[in-house]
Amino acid sequence: MKPVHIIGGGLAGSEASWQLAQLGVPVTLHEMRPLRGTAAHKTDFYAELVCSNSFRSDDKDHNAVGLLHEEMRRLGSLVMQAADTNQVPAGGALAVDRDGFSSAVSAALAAHPLITLERGEVAVPPDVWDSVIIATGPLTSPDLAATIRTLTGEDALAFFDAIAPIVHRESIDLEQAWFQSRYDKVGPGGSGADYINCPMSREQYDAFVDALIAGDKTTFHEWEASTPYFDGCLPIEVMAERGRETLRHGPMKPFGLTNPRQPDVKAYAVAQLRQDNKLGTLFNMVGFQTKLKHGEQVRILRTIPGLQNAEFARLGGLHRNTFLNSPKLLDETLRLKANPRWRFAGQVTGCEGYVESAAIGLLAARFAVAERRGETIAPPPPTTAHGALLAHITGGHIETIDAGPSSFQPMNVNFGLFPPLTAQVPFDKDGRKFGRGSAKNLARKGALSERALDDLACWIGEHARTPAAAE
């Protein structure tokens, strides 16, 4: 059987390779690193995590990304197997030791008899490759991007994606900071006290916001100046510029946190740090993506109580992200309409997030397997997390008259992408509050998740083959 060629060894390409091979289809996985590097990658591992080490919430009953985790586990995902094996404490989130995670994915791919790993850039997929999955992510090489633009006649959209700083744990002053998860929530591998919290008074917060706005920032080339940001990964100084209270209602919200040394004094804002490796020696600053110059980052971040002596293992940075106008360019099985030999997967399709990228890689592989065998496969139902995300990418977007060429934007999986329930969901009569949502809203999410997993089981049954989990 001829191999399927996959270009890009990130999460989407790695997951696609595993799915194809586990279903009996040979794969050649092409990765240009380390022969050609990128502005964000630091290693030559497959599935390297270049931004946060968090896969976000692992709550499969009430959170859409947690539901996506569970669906992927049931579909034999290598990415989820590696994440579960390399988890580190993170409250209600699934966070991983980034090197352990990428090493596990790399080892599994290298050991599979149906996967051939080739290093080197692919600028133009040869015509003899009859099935190609392009999973080059946000850092598609300029030559391949030019090939795609020439074929589609479309200019790819682009935005900047910012990276948060990482701090050495021993340099954090725990006489001022404390360990606690928001609302003491216990998650996978967690204890309910998984974040380091640095409190700020109103005066300290105001001075911090002023410093962010005034700080010296990375300058862009002329062609980069009009590139928009993705709202889910805004640099912290851009959030500050949008309003003085934006940060304390975003990554610096103080709610659900109590300083044990001053339980009667509520902080005006709180900066949180989350464990970044299994050893617990590194902590990343949650939501502190930034385009501040490195010297400014050190100066300004050390004004946060508890971080006055902070030593940084990595400072924040900025890289350009590229994605297609997928609703126009791709069909419902992720094939490029202008050249059906090519499929796309991962962030380049316009999904956002590690897990979402891997999930789209998983689907692209399953579509390619069916095509290789001359079979038909329906997309997963839009009531599932996979189906809802796919529907957004390939057809869920609505063009408006005044939106310009396209207003399609990257999207994390969320319950807003799911079809609504057809029946009312019962909820507690007392209307108790759970975090920010009511009991009714919690019950609605539970019902959406239950429906999704039931419908996924039916879809799996109809299409039979499910890869075994990674050994």
Secondary structure, 3 states (H helix, E strand, C coil): CCCEEEECCCHHHHHHHHHHHHCCCCEEEEECCCCCCCCCCCCCCCCCCCCCCEEEECCCCCCHHHHHHHHHHHCCCHHHHHHHHCEECCCCEEEECHHHHHHHHHHHHHHCCCEEEEECCCCCCCCCCCCEEECCHHHCCHHHHHHHHHHHCCCCEEEEEEECCEEEHHHCCCCCCEECCHHHCCCCCCCCCCEEEEEECHHHHHHHHHHHHHCCECCCCHHHCCCCECHHHCCHHHHHHCCCCCHHHCCCCCCCCCCCCCCCCCCCEEEEEEECCCCCCEEEECCCCCCECHHHHHHHHCCCCCCCCCCEEECCEEEEEEECCHHHHECCCCEECCEEEEEECHHHHCECCHHHHHHHHHHHHHHHHHHHCCCCCCCCCCCCHHHHHHHHHHCCCCCCCCCCCCCCCCECCCHHHCCCCCCCCCCCCCCCEECCEEHHHHHHHHHHHHHHHHHHHHHHHHHCCCCCCCC
